[in-house]
């Protein structure tokens, strides 16, 4: 759902941020969307994640389009010059790695503030949260609280959750800048 939402506004020549590079699949998606004239910035605190992301991009001959930052996503506004058309988040832990190192509510909210400040007119943020792991529910609740307080005259916010699955199923939050 987040890819569909982001894909509608992220066109060739655009600029995007993968706030949580992980294994690189979202970075690859964003890079394909912006095409050769576009630019993608990807963040992760784990070197292992950035190595996996770089390898995936190199396999697709797209590494040259992406700037990788071994930094927390809360550093986004310091390291990326806006405006950006889209920001994508996949919260939680690095799949296939330790579940001890997870995204945190405080840094995720700081990152969302930075992302909001970088968005171009009509830009979008897609976020997937995972309340089913330790710490995930608190982070999802913090994200929902943050998003619900955004000025409705400036931003549209949608929350998508599965009604026929356990309460700890992934949650998708979609934010669109609309009237600045």
BALOBA-1460 file (C-alpha; in Angstrom, 3 decimals):
// residues 180
<rec num="1" residu="x" x="0.000" y="0.000" z="0.000"/>
<rec num="2" residu="x" x="2.796" y="2.423" z="0.857"/>
<rec num="3" residu="x" x="4.478" y="1.743" z="-2.507"/>
<rec num="4" residu="x" x="1.238" y="2.438" z="-4.386"/>
<rec num="5" residu="x" x="0.706" y="5.669" z="-2.461"/>
<rec num="6" residu="x" x="4.295" y="6.850" z="-3.002"/>
<rec num="7" residu="x" x="4.404" y="5.668" z="-6.625"/>
<rec num="8" residu="x" x="1.597" y="8.055" z="-7.599"/>
<rec num="9" residu="x" x="3.702" y="11.150" z="-6.855"/>
<rec num="10" residu="x" x="7.247" y="9.898" z="-7.315"/>
<rec num="11" residu="x" x="8.040" y="10.275" z="-10.985"/>
<rec num="12" residu="x" x="11.178" y="10.292" z="-13.125"/>
<rec num="13" residu="x" x="13.506" y="13.042" z="-12.012"/>
<rec num="14" residu="x" x="12.077" y="13.090" z="-8.488"/>
<rec num="15" residu="x" x="13.806" y="12.966" z="-5.141"/>
<rec num="16" residu="x" x="13.056" y="10.428" z="-2.434"/>
<rec num="17" residu="x" x="14.264" y="9.298" z="0.974"/>
<rec num="18" residu="x" x="14.277" y="5.771" z="2.344"/>
<rec num="19" residu="x" x="14.324" y="6.518" z="6.055"/>
<rec num="20" residu="x" x="15.035" y="2.883" z="6.968"/>
<rec num="21" residu="x" x="17.140" y="1.189" z="4.276"/>
<rec num="22" residu="x" x="17.044" y="-2.281" z="5.844"/>
<rec num="23" residu="x" x="17.667" y="-4.923" z="3.182"/>
<rec num="24" residu="x" x="17.326" y="-2.353" z="0.392"/>
<rec num="25" residu="x" x="14.033" y="-3.299" z="-1.233"/>
<rec num="26" residu="x" x="12.345" y="0.045" z="-0.560"/>
<rec num="27" residu="x" x="15.489" y="1.860" z="-1.722"/>
<rec num="28" residu="x" x="15.406" y="-0.171" z="-4.939"/>
<rec num="29" residu="x" x="11.712" y="0.660" z="-5.443"/>
<rec num="30" residu="x" x="12.327" y="4.384" z="-4.929"/>
<rec num="31" residu="x" x="15.343" y="4.369" z="-7.259"/>
<rec num="32" residu="x" x="13.371" y="2.715" z="-10.036"/>
<rec num="33" residu="x" x="10.574" y="5.257" z="-9.555"/>
<rec num="34" residu="x" x="12.804" y="8.328" z="-9.876"/>
<rec num="35" residu="x" x="14.686" y="6.958" z="-12.895"/>
<rec num="36" residu="x" x="18.155" y="8.021" z="-14.013"/>
<rec num="37" residu="x" x="17.437" y="11.741" z="-13.590"/>
<rec num="38" residu="x" x="16.282" y="11.325" z="-9.989"/>
<rec num="39" residu="x" x="17.993" y="10.958" z="-6.653"/>
<rec num="40" residu="x" x="17.447" y="8.748" z="-3.600"/>
<rec num="41" residu="x" x="18.874" y="9.104" z="-0.097"/>
<rec num="42" residu="x" x="18.800" y="6.079" z="2.211"/>
<rec num="43" residu="x" x="19.415" y="5.947" z="5.964"/>
<rec num="44" residu="x" x="20.248" y="3.146" z="8.348"/>
<rec num="45" residu="x" x="22.246" y="2.985" z="11.552"/>
<rec num="46" residu="x" x="23.471" y="-0.530" z="10.798"/>
<rec num="47" residu="x" x="26.419" y="-1.042" z="8.484"/>
<rec num="48" residu="x" x="25.044" y="-4.507" z="7.660"/>
<rec num="49" residu="x" x="21.856" y="-2.920" z="6.290"/>
<rec num="50" residu="x" x="23.752" y="-0.463" z="4.120"/>
<rec num="51" residu="x" x="25.997" y="-3.222" z="2.753"/>
<rec num="52" residu="x" x="22.907" y="-5.264" z="1.802"/>
<rec num="53" residu="x" x="21.289" y="-2.213" z="0.242"/>
<rec num="54" residu="x" x="24.404" y="-1.323" z="-1.759"/>
<rec num="55" residu="x" x="24.752" y="-4.920" z="-2.987"/>
<rec num="56" residu="x" x="21.114" y="-5.001" z="-4.141"/>
<rec num="57" residu="x" x="21.487" y="-1.667" z="-5.932"/>
<rec num="58" residu="x" x="24.730" y="-2.797" z="-7.593"/>
<rec num="59" residu="x" x="23.015" y="-5.979" z="-8.816"/>
<rec num="60" residu="x" x="20.536" y="-3.706" z="-10.607"/>
<rec num="61" residu="x" x="23.199" y="-1.173" z="-11.740"/>
<rec num="62" residu="x" x="21.509" y="1.584" z="-9.731"/>
<rec num="63" residu="x" x="23.959" y="2.269" z="-6.897"/>
<rec num="64" residu="x" x="25.179" y="5.466" z="-8.558"/>
<rec num="65" residu="x" x="21.783" y="7.115" z="-8.005"/>
<rec num="66" residu="x" x="21.665" y="6.575" z="-4.263"/>
<rec num="67" residu="x" x="23.443" y="8.275" z="-1.391"/>
<rec num="68" residu="x" x="23.662" y="5.963" z="1.619"/>
<rec num="69" residu="x" x="23.994" y="7.417" z="5.100"/>
<rec num="70" residu="x" x="25.047" y="5.361" z="8.095"/>
<rec num="71" residu="x" x="23.022" y="7.589" z="10.364"/>
<rec num="72" residu="x" x="19.705" y="7.644" z="12.106"/>
<rec num="73" residu="x" x="16.729" y="8.868" z="10.101"/>
<rec num="74" residu="x" x="16.358" y="11.713" z="12.595"/>
<rec num="75" residu="x" x="19.415" y="13.247" z="10.866"/>
<rec num="76" residu="x" x="17.477" y="13.568" z="7.598"/>
<rec num="77" residu="x" x="16.991" y="17.333" z="7.652"/>
<rec num="78" residu="x" x="20.705" y="17.843" z="8.342"/>
<rec num="79" residu="x" x="21.899" y="15.521" z="5.553"/>
<rec num="80" residu="x" x="19.327" y="15.964" z="2.783"/>
<rec num="81" residu="x" x="18.612" y="19.189" z="0.944"/>
<rec num="82" residu="x" x="14.918" y="19.466" z="0.162"/>
<rec num="83" residu="x" x="12.500" y="19.483" z="-1.247"/>
<rec num="84" residu="x" x="11.769" y="15.776" z="-1.547"/>
<rec num="85" residu="x" x="8.793" y="14.199" z="-3.238"/>
<rec num="86" residu="x" x="8.516" y="11.131" z="-1.042"/>
<rec num="87" residu="x" x="9.779" y="9.561" z="2.162"/>
<rec num="88" residu="x" x="9.325" y="5.876" z="2.925"/>
<rec num="89" residu="x" x="9.613" y="4.151" z="6.324"/>
<rec num="90" residu="x" x="9.618" y="0.468" z="7.221"/>
<rec num="91" residu="x" x="9.924" y="0.521" z="10.995"/>
<rec num="92" residu="x" x="11.034" y="-2.159" z="13.423"/>
<rec num="93" residu="x" x="14.142" y="-4.268" z="13.068"/>
<rec num="94" residu="x" x="16.372" y="-5.396" z="10.213"/>
<rec num="95" residu="x" x="14.883" y="-8.652" z="8.851"/>
<rec num="96" residu="x" x="17.324" y="-11.492" z="9.306"/>
<rec num="97" residu="x" x="19.299" y="-9.645" z="11.997"/>
<rec num="98" residu="x" x="18.994" y="-9.164" z="15.743"/>
<rec num="99" residu="x" x="15.567" y="-8.118" z="16.991"/>
<rec num="100" residu="x" x="17.297" y="-6.236" z="19.799"/>
<rec num="101" residu="x" x="18.107" y="-3.217" z="17.623"/>
<rec num="102" residu="x" x="14.827" y="-1.559" z="16.643"/>
<rec num="103" residu="x" x="13.620" y="1.853" z="15.563"/>
<rec num="104" residu="x" x="12.587" y="3.980" z="18.535"/>
<rec num="105" residu="x" x="9.583" y="6.274" z="19.027"/>
<rec num="106" residu="x" x="11.683" y="9.351" z="19.875"/>
<rec num="107" residu="x" x="13.936" y="9.164" z="16.820"/>
<rec num="108" residu="x" x="11.101" y="8.152" z="14.513"/>
<rec num="109" residu="x" x="9.033" y="11.186" z="15.567"/>
<rec num="110" residu="x" x="12.072" y="13.463" z="15.157"/>
<rec num="111" residu="x" x="12.549" y="11.961" z="11.713"/>
<rec num="112" residu="x" x="8.908" y="12.504" z="10.772"/>
<rec num="113" residu="x" x="9.224" y="16.165" z="11.774"/>
<rec num="114" residu="x" x="12.276" y="16.421" z="9.522"/>
<rec num="115" residu="x" x="10.487" y="14.629" z="6.674"/>
<rec num="116" residu="x" x="7.473" y="16.944" z="6.925"/>
<rec num="117" residu="x" x="9.822" y="19.931" z="6.668"/>
<rec num="118" residu="x" x="11.504" y="18.518" z="3.551"/>
<rec num="119" residu="x" x="8.339" y="17.572" z="1.629"/>
<rec num="120" residu="x" x="7.557" y="19.329" z="-1.620"/>
<rec num="121" residu="x" x="4.022" y="20.520" z="-2.334"/>
<rec num="122" residu="x" x="1.970" y="17.377" z="-2.867"/>
<rec num="123" residu="x" x="4.784" y="15.236" z="-1.431"/>
<rec num="124" residu="x" x="3.992" y="12.064" z="0.448"/>
<rec num="125" residu="x" x="5.222" y="9.985" z="3.348"/>
<rec num="126" residu="x" x="4.490" y="6.270" z="3.517"/>
<rec num="127" residu="x" x="5.157" y="4.463" z="6.772"/>
<rec num="128" residu="x" x="4.705" y="0.845" z="7.817"/>
<rec num="129" residu="x" x="4.773" y="0.110" z="11.544"/>
<rec num="130" residu="x" x="4.835" y="-3.255" z="13.265"/>
<rec num="131" residu="x" x="3.109" y="-3.314" z="16.668"/>
<rec num="132" residu="x" x="3.696" y="-7.071" z="17.081"/>
<rec num="133" residu="x" x="7.308" y="-6.957" z="18.282"/>
<rec num="134" residu="x" x="8.606" y="-5.651" z="21.625"/>
<rec num="135" residu="x" x="8.665" y="-1.858" z="21.393"/>
<rec num="136" residu="x" x="6.666" y="-1.819" z="18.165"/>
<rec num="137" residu="x" x="3.302" y="-1.000" z="19.710"/>
<rec num="138" residu="x" x="4.691" y="2.040" z="21.548"/>
<rec num="139" residu="x" x="6.318" y="3.269" z="18.338"/>
<rec num="140" residu="x" x="3.144" y="2.782" z="16.285"/>
<rec num="141" residu="x" x="1.112" y="4.625" z="18.917"/>
<rec num="142" residu="x" x="3.603" y="7.513" z="18.896"/>
<rec num="143" residu="x" x="3.436" y="7.722" z="15.090"/>
<rec num="144" residu="x" x="-0.365" y="7.668" z="15.106"/>
<rec num="145" residu="x" x="-0.438" y="10.383" z="17.799"/>
<rec num="146" residu="x" x="2.021" y="12.532" z="15.814"/>
<rec num="147" residu="x" x="0.110" y="12.094" z="12.553"/>
<rec num="148" residu="x" x="-3.259" y="12.790" z="14.163"/>
<rec num="149" residu="x" x="-1.987" y="16.181" z="15.354"/>
<rec num="150" residu="x" x="-0.905" y="17.375" z="11.904"/>
<rec num="151" residu="x" x="-2.913" y="20.384" z="10.713"/>
<rec num="152" residu="x" x="-5.726" y="18.996" z="8.555"/>
<rec num="153" residu="x" x="-5.653" y="22.162" z="6.448"/>
<rec num="154" residu="x" x="-2.080" y="21.323" z="5.409"/>
<rec num="155" residu="x" x="-1.902" y="17.509" z="5.497"/>
<rec num="156" residu="x" x="-4.110" y="14.556" z="4.751"/>
<rec num="157" residu="x" x="-3.405" y="11.483" z="6.868"/>
<rec num="158" residu="x" x="-4.720" y="7.970" z="6.362"/>
<rec num="159" residu="x" x="-4.262" y="4.980" z="8.662"/>
<rec num="160" residu="x" x="-4.720" y="1.526" z="7.175"/>
<rec num="161" residu="x" x="-4.980" y="-1.510" z="9.401"/>
<rec num="162" residu="x" x="-6.213" y="-5.021" z="8.830"/>
<rec num="163" residu="x" x="-9.556" y="-5.749" z="10.457"/>
<rec num="164" residu="x" x="-9.486" y="-9.508" z="9.920"/>
<rec num="165" residu="x" x="-6.085" y="-10.090" z="11.562"/>
<rec num="166" residu="x" x="-4.670" y="-9.897" z="15.039"/>
<rec num="167" residu="x" x="-4.322" y="-6.496" z="16.655"/>
<rec num="168" residu="x" x="-0.577" y="-6.689" z="16.121"/>
<rec num="169" residu="x" x="-0.779" y="-6.760" z="12.307"/>
<rec num="170" residu="x" x="1.249" y="-4.119" z="10.427"/>
<rec num="171" residu="x" x="-0.184" y="-0.603" z="10.273"/>
<rec num="172" residu="x" x="0.262" y="1.705" z="7.292"/>
<rec num="173" residu="x" x="0.264" y="5.476" z="7.778"/>
<rec num="174" residu="x" x="0.076" y="7.687" z="4.689"/>
<rec num="175" residu="x" x="0.680" y="11.449" z="4.869"/>
<rec num="176" residu="x" x="0.224" y="13.879" z="1.982"/>
<rec num="177" residu="x" x="1.245" y="17.531" z="1.996"/>
<rec num="178" residu="x" x="-1.506" y="19.477" z="0.380"/>
<rec num="179" residu="x" x="-1.819" y="23.188" z="1.017"/>
<rec num="180" residu="x" x="1.358" y="24.971" z="1.999"/>
